[in-house]
Amino acid sequence: MAASATSSPFVQIADVSKRFGTAPPALDAVSGAIEGGHITGLVGPDGAGKTTLIRMMTGLMMPDGGTIDVLGFDTRRDPARIQAAIGYMPQRFGLYEDLSVQENLNLYADLRGLPKADRPATFDELLTFTDLKRFTGRLAGQLSGGMKQKLGLACALLKKPRLLLLDEPGVGVDPISRRDLWKMVKDLTTEGIGVVWSTAYLDEAEACDRVLLLNQGKLLFTGPPSELTGRVDGRVFRLSGLTGRRRPILAKALDQNGVIDGVMQGASIRLVVEANADVAAIATAIAGANITTAPASPRFEDAFVDMLGGGPGGRSRLAETTTALPTDDDKPVIEARGLTKRFGDFTAAQDITFQIPRGQIFGLLGPNGAGKSTTFKMLCGLLRPTGGEGRVAGFDLRRDTAQARNRLGYMAQKFSLYGDLSVAQNLDFFAGVYGLSGARKRERIRLMTEIFDFAPHASLSAKDLPLGLKQRLALACAVMHEPEALFLDEPTSGVDPITRREFWTHINALVEKGVTVLVTTHFMDEAEYCDRISLIYRGRSIALGSPDDLKASVATTANPDPTMEDAFIALVQASEADDTAGKAAA
């Protein structure tokens, strides 16, 4: 039975503050409550203070000021009693990758003091709950991202907790696995368990019963997500029937008076405007009179961006300093021809084929472990294919590796920067790697430093930068040599919505200069920026087309206007059904 709204809160946070060294406060006078039988979202970008607050709830970290009461115990006086009653799954859950699923469960049962007599029934219940029964003998290191999160959840639930603290369980997890995790956690709340779900994905906030919205250590909002979303009701519009390229139209829209925010939605543009703004006049100014303007349902992210003062505008100084590439060359810039990769008897990617013309964005989407990262790495020269070939700017990645790499820029969520090098040293290093020297090298480093405002941070180590600044530095390093092709591997995971918009403003403007982009992402709204998408599942491309094509292919009478997430899930499920039917027929 779920806890009633009138029962005492499971967690009471009162005026809590925390500071690390001389940096701005990680938490600044935060207050709020966590109820039993509900999911409370701890929402905000990386660096907002979410992990700090969760660690304080566990009693692993003490506040500098204020108090936290968990299940009737003060975290300062009774941390051990709190830790015995809660389940905690940190961001980087401590699975032992060289142990199997069952061995990890055995280890955590020992650590949690689960009686041996209770273990068979508990393991059976949790393995059924997480759908991991088939994989008990598989090493944790060989699980997909979603399966690792399910195993982490099972380990956190070995002794049924009253309060479950989940620190960003959806990061890097595909939409299907995220939906599975949500269903599992919602089922737990029916038993009265209180759940804290920390997330940087603002669409996840809408699935919570209540949210605490944090940004730079400050609590901006607490309450039902619909209450915040309602603040932009009547101010969100969808512009369709656009002619010509969408990206310049969006850039123009973002610089119009009265426009708070704007994003692409397939062939349409979605705008958030100020109250009483003349939407028809804005639409005419950016795209002419013959377009359709219709109200759209507001989203939590719309309200958050509005609360932060709006997006960064449509101008990209990065693109303004980039040399335009010739547009009369109709040869593809990035090509995959039957790309195949096998690891022993396992085929990670099979016969992947597509071409990307100059000045387009192409997306690789797929569940964790589907083969998209393998395909991506083959195309940027980081992994040698077993069969087929990849080309960049006409150069074969097997035979002409050095020439191909000098034509591309690579940006990853992790590992693309050297953490022990300073900002200035990273810029200098990558300029040399990409073949810049002399006056041109100095000029490009100067431009990147000026455009991204690196001067105040030039001597800081890359590992010590806030995530948003790391992302800017990684982008600067990837484009410093003005590449023809740009490879973006999960480039914006965890960053705040304003930084994400700044990033896509630069990318969209670079594409208008003729740069060709290959991107992987788990953000389905980012997939809307793509001209075409290949959806990869079980090593094969199961769908290829524009975002609108993929959405239209799964539209039904019950859901005539599906989202990209709807399309992703429906297409994967249809492929699974086809495979099952094929096996049955055989």
C-alpha positions as CSV (number, residue, x, y, z in Angstrom):
1,M,0.0,0.0,0.0
2,A,1.4,3.4,-1.0
3,A,2.1,5.9,1.8
4,S,-0.5,8.6,2.1
5,A,0.3,12.2,1.3
6,T,-0.5,13.1,4.9
7,S,2.0,10.7,6.5
8,S,5.3,12.0,7.8
9,P,8.0,12.6,5.1
10,F,10.6,9.9,4.8
11,V,13.2,12.6,4.4
12,Q,13.1,16.2,5.7
13,I,15.8,18.5,4.3
14,A,16.1,21.8,6.2
15,D,18.2,24.7,5.0
16,V,21.1,22.4,4.0
17,S,24.4,24.0,2.7
18,K,27.7,22.4,1.6
19,R,30.9,23.9,0.2
20,F,34.1,22.3,-1.0
21,G,37.1,24.5,-0.6
22,T,36.9,28.0,-2.1
23,A,34.4,27.0,-4.9
24,P,30.9,28.3,-4.9
25,P,28.5,26.3,-2.7
26,A,27.6,22.9,-3.9
27,L,24.3,23.3,-2.0
28,D,23.0,26.7,-0.9
29,A,20.3,26.6,1.8
30,V,18.2,23.8,0.2
31,S,15.0,22.6,1.8
32,G,12.5,19.9,0.8
33,A,10.8,16.7,1.6
34,I,10.7,13.1,0.3
35,E,7.4,11.2,0.7
36,G,7.0,7.4,1.0
37,G,5.2,5.6,-1.8
38,H,6.2,8.2,-4.3
39,I,9.1,8.9,-6.8
40,T,10.7,12.2,-6.0
41,G,12.9,13.5,-8.8
42,L,16.2,15.2,-7.9
43,V,16.5,17.1,-11.2
44,G,19.3,19.3,-12.7
45,P,22.4,19.3,-14.8
46,D,25.8,17.9,-13.7
47,G,27.2,20.2,-11.0
48,A,23.8,21.1,-9.7
49,G,24.4,19.4,-6.4
50,K,22.3,16.3,-6.9
51,T,25.0,13.7,-5.9
52,T,26.1,15.8,-2.9
53,L,22.5,15.9,-1.6
54,I,22.0,12.2,-2.1
55,R,25.3,11.3,-0.3
56,M,24.1,13.5,2.6
57,M,20.8,11.5,2.8
58,T,22.9,8.3,3.1
59,G,24.9,9.7,6.0
60,L,28.1,9.3,4.0
61,M,28.6,13.1,3.9
62,M,27.7,15.7,6.4
63,P,26.2,19.2,5.7
64,D,28.1,22.3,6.6
65,G,24.8,23.9,7.7
66,G,21.2,22.8,8.2
67,T,19.9,19.3,9.0
68,I,18.7,16.2,7.2
69,D,16.3,13.8,8.9
70,V,15.9,10.3,7.2
71,L,13.3,7.8,8.4
72,G,13.2,9.6,11.8
73,F,17.0,9.6,12.2
74,D,19.4,12.6,12.1
75,T,22.2,12.0,9.5
76,R,24.8,13.4,11.9
77,R,23.8,11.3,14.9
78,D,22.6,8.0,13.4
79,P,24.2,7.4,10.0
80,A,24.5,3.6,10.6
81,R,20.8,3.2,11.4
82,I,19.9,5.1,8.2
83,Q,22.3,3.0,6.1
84,A,20.7,-0.2,7.5
85,A,17.2,0.9,6.3
86,I,17.9,2.3,2.9
87,G,19.0,1.1,-0.5
88,Y,21.6,3.2,-2.4
89,M,22.7,3.0,-6.0
90,P,25.4,5.5,-6.8
91,Q,26.2,6.8,-10.2
92,R,29.1,4.4,-10.8
93,F,27.7,1.4,-9.0
94,G,30.4,-0.9,-7.7
95,L,29.7,-3.9,-9.8
96,Y,32.7,-6.2,-10.1
97,E,33.0,-6.7,-13.9
98,D,35.1,-9.9,-13.6
99,L,32.4,-11.5,-11.5
100,S,29.2,-13.0,-13.0
101,V,25.7,-11.6,-12.3
102,Q,25.1,-14.3,-9.7
103,E,28.5,-13.8,-8.1
104,N,27.8,-10.0,-7.7
105,L,24.5,-10.8,-6.0
106,N,26.3,-13.3,-3.7
107,L,28.9,-10.6,-2.8
108,Y,26.4,-7.9,-2.1
109,A,24.2,-10.3,-0.1
110,D,27.3,-10.9,2.1
111,L,28.0,-7.2,2.4
112,R,24.3,-6.4,3.3
113,G,24.1,-9.3,5.8
114,L,21.3,-11.1,4.0
115,P,20.7,-14.4,5.9
116,K,21.7,-17.4,3.8
117,A,18.3,-19.0,4.3
118,D,16.6,-16.0,2.7
119,R,18.9,-15.9,-0.3
120,P,17.3,-18.4,-2.8
121,A,13.9,-16.8,-2.6
122,T,15.3,-13.2,-2.7
123,F,17.6,-13.9,-5.6
124,D,14.7,-15.6,-7.5
125,E,12.4,-12.6,-6.9
126,L,15.0,-10.0,-7.9
127,L,16.2,-11.9,-11.0
128,T,12.6,-12.3,-12.2
129,F,11.9,-8.6,-11.4
130,T,14.9,-7.4,-13.4
131,D,14.6,-10.0,-16.1
132,L,18.2,-11.2,-15.5
133,K,17.5,-14.9,-14.9
134,R,18.9,-15.8,-18.3
135,F,22.2,-14.0,-17.6
136,T,23.2,-15.2,-14.2
137,G,26.4,-16.8,-15.6
138,R,27.4,-13.7,-17.7
139,L,30.2,-11.5,-16.4
140,A,29.0,-8.1,-15.4
141,G,31.6,-6.5,-17.7
142,Q,29.9,-8.1,-20.6
143,L,26.4,-6.7,-19.8
144,S,24.9,-3.8,-21.8
145,G,24.5,-0.5,-20.0
146,G,20.9,-1.1,-19.3
147,M,21.5,-4.6,-17.9
148,K,24.3,-3.3,-15.6
149,Q,21.8,-0.7,-14.2
150,K,19.2,-3.5,-13.6
151,L,21.8,-5.6,-11.8
152,G,22.8,-2.5,-9.7
153,L,19.2,-2.0,-8.8
154,A,18.9,-5.7,-7.8
155,C,21.9,-5.4,-5.5
156,A,20.4,-2.3,-3.9
157,L,17.2,-4.1,-3.2
158,L,18.6,-7.3,-1.6
159,K,17.3,-6.2,1.8
160,K,14.0,-4.6,1.0
161,P,14.6,-0.9,1.9
162,R,12.1,1.7,3.1
163,L,13.9,4.3,1.1
164,L,15.7,3.8,-2.3
165,L,18.2,6.4,-3.5
166,L,19.1,6.2,-7.2
167,D,21.8,8.5,-8.4
168,E,21.3,9.0,-12.2
169,P,20.3,5.4,-13.0
170,G,19.3,6.5,-16.6
171,V,22.6,8.1,-17.7
172,G,23.9,6.5,-20.9
173,V,21.0,4.1,-21.0
174,D,18.8,3.7,-24.1
175,P,15.1,4.6,-24.1
176,I,13.9,0.9,-23.8
177,S,16.1,0.2,-20.8
178,R,15.1,3.5,-19.2
179,R,11.5,2.7,-19.6
180,D,12.0,-0.8,-18.1
181,L,13.8,0.8,-15.1
182,W,11.0,3.3,-14.6
183,K,8.4,0.5,-14.6
184,M,10.4,-1.5,-12.0
185,V,10.8,1.5,-9.7
186,K,7.1,2.5,-10.0
187,D,6.2,-1.0,-9.0
188,L,8.3,-0.6,-5.8
189,T,6.3,2.5,-4.8
190,T,3.1,0.5,-4.6
191,E,4.7,-1.3,-1.7
192,G,5.1,2.1,0.1
193,I,8.9,2.4,-0.7
194,G,10.0,6.0,-1.1
195,V,12.2,6.6,-4.1
196,V,14.6,9.4,-5.0
197,W,15.5,9.4,-8.7
198,S,18.3,11.7,-9.5
199,T,18.5,12.8,-13.2
200,A,19.8,15.2,-15.7
201,Y,17.3,14.0,-18.3
202,L,14.5,16.6,-18.0
203,D,12.0,14.3,-19.7
204,E,12.4,11.9,-16.8
205,A,11.3,14.7,-14.4
206,E,7.8,14.6,-16.0
207,A,7.5,10.9,-14.8
208,C,8.1,11.8,-11.2
209,D,5.4,12.5,-8.6
210,R,7.3,15.5,-7.3
211,V,10.6,17.1,-8.2
212,L,13.3,19.1,-6.5
213,L,14.9,21.2,-9.3
214,L,18.5,22.2,-8.6
215,N,20.9,24.4,-10.6
216,Q,24.3,25.5,-9.4
217,G,23.5,24.4,-5.9
218,K,20.3,26.4,-5.6
219,L,16.8,25.0,-5.3
220,L,14.8,26.6,-8.1
221,F,11.5,24.7,-7.7
222,T,9.8,22.0,-5.6
223,G,6.5,20.4,-6.3
224,P,4.6,18.4,-9.0
225,P,6.4,18.7,-12.4
226,S,3.1,19.7,-14.0
227,E,3.0,22.8,-11.8
228,L,6.3,24.1,-13.3
229,T,5.4,23.0,-16.8
230,G,2.1,24.9,-16.5
231,R,4.0,28.2,-16.3
232,V,4.7,28.0,-20.1
233,D,1.2,26.8,-21.0
234,G,0.0,28.7,-24.1
235,R,3.5,29.9,-24.9
236,V,4.8,26.9,-26.9
237,F,4.2,26.6,-30.7
238,R,5.1,24.3,-33.5
239,L,5.9,25.9,-36.9
240,S,5.5,23.5,-39.9
241,G,5.3,23.8,-43.7
242,L,8.8,25.3,-43.8
243,T,10.6,25.5,-47.1
244,G,14.3,25.4,-47.6
245,R,16.9,24.4,-44.9
246,R,15.6,24.4,-41.4
247,R,18.8,25.4,-39.6
248,P,19.1,29.0,-40.8
249,I,15.4,29.4,-40.0
250,L,15.9,28.2,-36.5
251,A,19.0,30.4,-36.0
252,K,16.9,33.4,-37.2
253,A,14.1,32.5,-34.9
254,L,16.3,32.4,-31.8
255,D,17.4,36.0,-32.4
256,Q,13.8,37.3,-32.7
257,N,12.4,39.5,-29.9
258,G,9.9,37.6,-27.9
259,V,11.5,34.1,-28.5
260,I,12.7,32.4,-25.3
261,D,13.8,29.1,-26.9
262,G,13.6,27.0,-30.0
263,V,14.5,23.5,-31.1
264,M,14.0,21.4,-34.2
265,Q,11.3,18.8,-34.3
266,G,11.8,16.8,-37.5
267,A,10.9,19.1,-40.4
268,S,9.2,21.5,-38.0
269,I,10.5,24.1,-35.4
270,R,9.3,24.3,-31.9
271,L,9.3,27.7,-30.2
272,V,8.8,28.9,-26.6
273,V,7.8,32.6,-26.6
274,E,7.2,35.3,-24.1
275,A,3.7,35.9,-22.8
276,N,1.6,38.0,-25.2
277,A,4.2,37.6,-28.0
278,D,2.8,37.9,-31.6
279,V,3.6,34.4,-32.8
280,A,2.2,35.0,-36.3
281,A,4.4,38.0,-36.7
282,I,7.5,36.0,-35.5
283,A,6.7,33.2,-37.9
284,T,6.3,35.6,-40.9
285,A,9.6,37.3,-40.0
286,I,11.6,34.1,-40.0
287,A,10.0,32.0,-42.7
288,G,7.4,34.0,-44.6
289,A,3.6,34.0,-44.5
290,N,2.8,30.5,-45.8
291,I,3.7,28.4,-42.8
292,T,1.4,26.7,-40.2
293,T,1.6,27.8,-36.6
294,A,-0.1,25.6,-34.0
295,P,0.0,25.4,-30.2
296,A,2.1,22.6,-28.8
297,S,2.1,20.8,-25.5
298,P,4.6,22.3,-23.0
299,R,7.4,20.2,-21.6
300,F,9.3,20.4,-18.4
301,E,12.5,21.4,-20.2
302,D,10.6,24.4,-21.8
303,A,9.8,25.7,-18.3
304,F,13.3,25.1,-17.0
305,V,14.9,27.0,-19.9
306,D,12.3,29.8,-19.4
307,M,13.2,29.9,-15.7
308,L,16.9,30.2,-16.6
309,G,16.2,33.2,-18.8
310,G,16.1,31.6,-22.2
311,G,18.5,30.0,-24.7
312,P,21.8,31.4,-26.0
313,G,20.5,32.8,-29.3
314,G,21.1,31.7,-32.9
315,R,24.6,33.1,-33.6
316,S,27.7,30.9,-33.7
317,R,31.0,32.7,-33.7
318,L,32.6,29.4,-34.2
319,A,30.9,28.9,-37.6
320,E,31.6,32.5,-38.5
321,T,35.3,31.8,-38.3
322,T,35.1,28.6,-40.2
323,T,36.0,28.4,-43.9
324,A,32.9,27.4,-46.0
325,L,33.4,24.1,-47.8
326,P,32.3,23.8,-51.5
327,T,28.7,22.7,-51.9
328,D,28.9,21.7,-55.6
329,D,30.6,18.3,-54.8
330,D,27.9,15.6,-54.6
331,K,30.3,12.9,-53.4
332,P,29.4,11.5,-50.0
333,V,31.7,12.7,-47.2
334,I,31.2,9.7,-44.9
335,E,30.5,6.2,-46.3
336,A,29.8,2.8,-44.8
337,R,29.9,0.0,-47.3
338,G,28.9,-3.4,-45.8
339,L,30.8,-2.6,-42.5
340,T,31.0,-5.8,-40.4
341,K,32.8,-6.4,-37.1
342,R,33.2,-9.8,-35.4
343,F,34.7,-10.5,-32.0
344,G,35.3,-14.2,-32.1
345,D,32.0,-15.8,-32.8
346,F,30.0,-12.7,-31.9
347,T,29.0,-10.3,-34.7
348,A,28.7,-6.8,-33.2
349,A,27.9,-5.1,-36.5
350,Q,26.8,-6.7,-39.8
351,D,26.6,-5.3,-43.3
352,I,26.1,-1.6,-42.2
353,T,25.7,0.5,-45.3
354,F,24.8,4.2,-45.7
355,Q,26.2,7.4,-47.2
356,I,26.2,11.0,-45.8
357,P,26.3,13.9,-48.2
358,R,28.1,17.1,-47.4
359,G,26.3,19.4,-45.0
360,Q,24.1,16.9,-43.3
361,I,23.7,15.4,-39.8
362,F,23.3,11.7,-39.6
363,G,22.3,9.9,-36.4
364,L,23.2,6.4,-35.2
365,L,20.6,5.3,-32.7
366,G,20.1,2.0,-30.9
367,P,19.8,0.2,-27.6
368,N,22.8,-0.4,-25.4
369,G,24.9,-3.2,-27.0
370,A,23.1,-2.9,-30.3
371,G,26.3,-2.2,-32.3
372,K,26.1,1.6,-32.9
373,S,29.3,2.4,-31.0
374,T,31.1,-0.4,-32.9
375,T,29.9,1.1,-36.2
376,F,30.9,4.6,-35.0
377,K,34.4,3.5,-34.0
378,M,34.9,1.8,-37.3
379,L,34.0,4.9,-39.2
380,C,36.3,7.2,-37.4
381,G,39.3,4.8,-37.6
382,L,39.3,3.6,-34.0
383,L,38.3,0.0,-34.8
384,R,39.4,-2.1,-37.8
385,P,36.4,-3.7,-39.5
386,T,36.3,-7.5,-40.1
387,G,34.6,-6.8,-43.5
388,G,33.4,-4.0,-45.7
389,E,34.9,-0.6,-45.7
390,G,34.5,2.9,-44.4
391,R,35.5,6.2,-46.1
392,V,35.9,9.8,-44.9
393,A,36.3,12.5,-47.5
394,G,37.1,9.9,-50.1
395,F,39.9,8.2,-48.1
396,D,39.6,4.5,-47.2
397,L,40.0,4.2,-43.4
398,R,42.1,1.0,-43.8
399,R,44.6,2.1,-46.4
400,D,44.6,5.9,-45.9
401,T,44.2,6.1,-42.2
402,A,46.3,9.2,-41.6
403,Q,44.8,11.2,-44.4
404,A,41.2,10.3,-43.3
405,R,41.9,11.2,-39.7
406,N,43.2,14.6,-40.7
407,R,39.8,15.3,-42.4
408,L,37.7,14.5,-39.4
409,G,37.2,15.8,-35.9
410,Y,36.3,13.5,-33.0
411,M,34.4,14.4,-29.8
412,A,33.4,11.9,-27.1
413,Q,31.6,12.3,-23.9
414,K,34.7,10.7,-22.2
415,F,38.3,10.2,-23.0
416,S,38.7,12.9,-25.7
417,L,40.5,15.3,-23.4
418,Y,43.7,14.7,-21.4
419,G,42.6,15.4,-17.8
420,D,46.1,16.1,-16.4
421,L,46.8,18.7,-19.1
422,S,45.5,22.3,-18.7
423,V,43.0,23.9,-21.0
424,A,45.8,25.6,-22.9
425,Q,47.9,22.4,-23.1
426,N,44.9,20.4,-24.5
427,L,44.4,23.1,-27.2
428,D,48.1,23.0,-28.1
429,F,48.2,19.2,-28.1
430,F,45.2,18.6,-30.3
431,A,46.3,21.4,-32.7
432,G,49.5,19.5,-33.2
433,V,47.8,16.1,-33.5
434,Y,45.6,17.5,-36.3
435,G,48.6,18.8,-38.2
436,L,48.5,22.5,-37.4
437,S,51.7,24.4,-37.0
438,G,53.3,27.9,-37.0
439,A,51.1,31.0,-37.4
440,R,48.0,29.0,-38.3
441,K,48.3,26.9,-35.2
442,R,48.7,30.0,-33.0
443,E,45.7,31.8,-34.7
444,R,43.3,28.8,-34.4
445,I,44.2,28.4,-30.7
446,R,43.7,32.2,-30.2
447,L,40.3,32.0,-31.9
448,M,39.1,29.0,-29.8
449,T,40.2,30.7,-26.6
450,E,38.3,33.8,-27.5
451,I,35.2,32.2,-28.9
452,F,34.7,29.9,-25.9
453,D,36.1,32.3,-23.3
454,F,38.9,29.9,-22.1
455,A,41.3,32.7,-21.0
456,P,40.1,32.7,-17.3
457,H,40.5,28.9,-17.2
458,A,43.6,28.4,-19.4
459,S,45.8,27.0,-16.5
460,L,43.2,24.7,-15.0
461,S,43.5,20.9,-15.5
462,A,40.8,19.6,-17.9
463,K,39.7,17.0,-15.2
464,D,38.9,19.9,-12.8
465,L,36.6,21.8,-15.2
466,P,32.8,21.8,-14.8
467,L,31.1,19.5,-17.3
468,G,29.8,22.3,-19.5
469,L,33.3,23.8,-19.9
470,K,34.8,20.4,-20.6
471,Q,32.2,20.0,-23.4
472,R,33.2,23.3,-24.9
473,L,36.9,22.4,-24.7
474,A,36.3,19.0,-26.3
475,L,34.3,20.7,-29.2
476,A,37.1,23.3,-29.6
477,C,39.7,20.6,-29.8
478,A,37.7,18.6,-32.4
479,V,37.0,21.5,-34.8
480,M,40.2,23.6,-34.4
481,H,41.6,22.2,-37.7
482,E,38.3,22.9,-39.6
483,P,37.5,19.3,-40.4
484,E,35.2,18.2,-43.2
485,A,33.5,15.5,-41.0
486,L,32.7,15.8,-37.3
487,F,32.1,12.6,-35.2
488,L,30.1,13.2,-32.0
489,D,29.8,10.3,-29.6
490,E,27.2,11.0,-26.9
491,P,28.4,14.6,-26.8
492,T,26.0,16.3,-24.4
493,S,25.1,13.7,-21.7
494,G,24.6,15.4,-18.4
495,V,25.1,19.0,-19.4
496,D,22.6,21.7,-18.6
497,P,19.9,22.6,-21.2
498,I,21.5,26.0,-22.0
499,T,24.9,24.5,-22.8
500,R,23.2,21.8,-24.9
501,R,21.5,24.5,-26.9
502,E,24.7,26.4,-27.3
503,F,26.4,23.2,-28.6
504,W,23.7,22.6,-31.2
505,T,23.7,26.2,-32.3
506,H,27.4,25.7,-33.2
507,I,26.8,22.3,-34.8
508,N,23.8,23.6,-36.9
509,A,25.8,26.6,-38.1
510,L,28.9,24.4,-39.0
511,V,26.6,22.2,-41.0
512,E,25.5,25.2,-43.0
513,K,29.2,25.8,-43.8
514,G,29.3,22.4,-45.3
515,V,30.6,20.3,-42.4
516,T,29.2,16.7,-42.3
517,V,28.2,15.3,-38.9
518,L,27.8,11.7,-37.5
519,V,26.3,11.6,-34.0
520,T,25.3,9.0,-31.5
521,T,22.9,10.0,-28.8
522,H,20.4,8.7,-26.2
523,F,18.6,12.1,-26.2
524,M,15.6,11.5,-28.5
525,D,15.1,15.3,-28.9
526,E,18.6,15.6,-30.2
527,A,17.8,13.0,-32.8
528,E,15.3,15.5,-34.2
529,Y,18.3,17.6,-35.4
530,C,19.4,14.8,-37.8
531,D,18.6,14.9,-41.5
532,R,18.6,11.1,-41.5
533,I,18.9,8.3,-38.9
534,S,20.0,4.7,-38.9
535,L,18.4,2.7,-36.1
536,I,20.7,-0.2,-35.2
537,Y,19.6,-3.3,-33.3
538,R,21.4,-6.6,-32.8
539,G,24.2,-5.5,-35.1
540,R,21.9,-4.7,-38.1
541,S,20.4,-1.5,-39.4
542,I,16.6,-2.0,-38.9
543,A,15.4,1.4,-40.1
544,L,16.9,4.2,-42.2
545,G,15.2,7.6,-42.9
546,S,14.5,11.1,-41.6
547,P,13.1,11.6,-38.1
548,D,9.7,12.3,-39.5
549,D,9.9,9.2,-41.7
550,L,10.6,7.0,-38.7
551,K,7.9,8.6,-36.6
552,A,5.3,8.3,-39.5
553,S,6.2,4.6,-39.9
554,V,4.9,3.8,-36.4
555,A,1.9,6.2,-36.3
556,T,-1.4,4.6,-35.3
557,T,-4.9,5.7,-34.8
558,A,-4.3,5.6,-31.0
559,N,-1.0,7.5,-31.4
560,P,-1.2,9.6,-34.6
561,D,1.7,11.9,-33.6
562,P,4.4,9.7,-32.1
563,T,7.6,11.0,-30.5
564,M,11.1,9.9,-31.5
565,E,11.1,7.7,-28.3
566,D,7.8,6.1,-29.4
567,A,9.4,5.4,-32.8
568,F,12.6,4.0,-31.3
569,I,10.7,1.6,-29.1
570,A,8.1,0.5,-31.6
571,L,10.7,-0.2,-34.3
572,V,12.9,-2.2,-32.0
573,Q,9.9,-4.2,-30.8
574,A,8.8,-4.9,-34.4
575,S,12.3,-6.1,-35.2
576,E,12.2,-8.5,-32.2
577,A,8.8,-9.8,-33.3
578,D,10.1,-10.4,-36.8
579,D,13.1,-12.3,-35.5
580,T,10.9,-14.4,-33.2
581,A,8.6,-15.2,-36.1
582,G,11.5,-16.1,-38.3
583,K,13.0,-18.5,-35.8
584,A,9.6,-20.1,-35.2
585,A,9.1,-20.6,-39.0
586,A,12.6,-22.1,-39.3
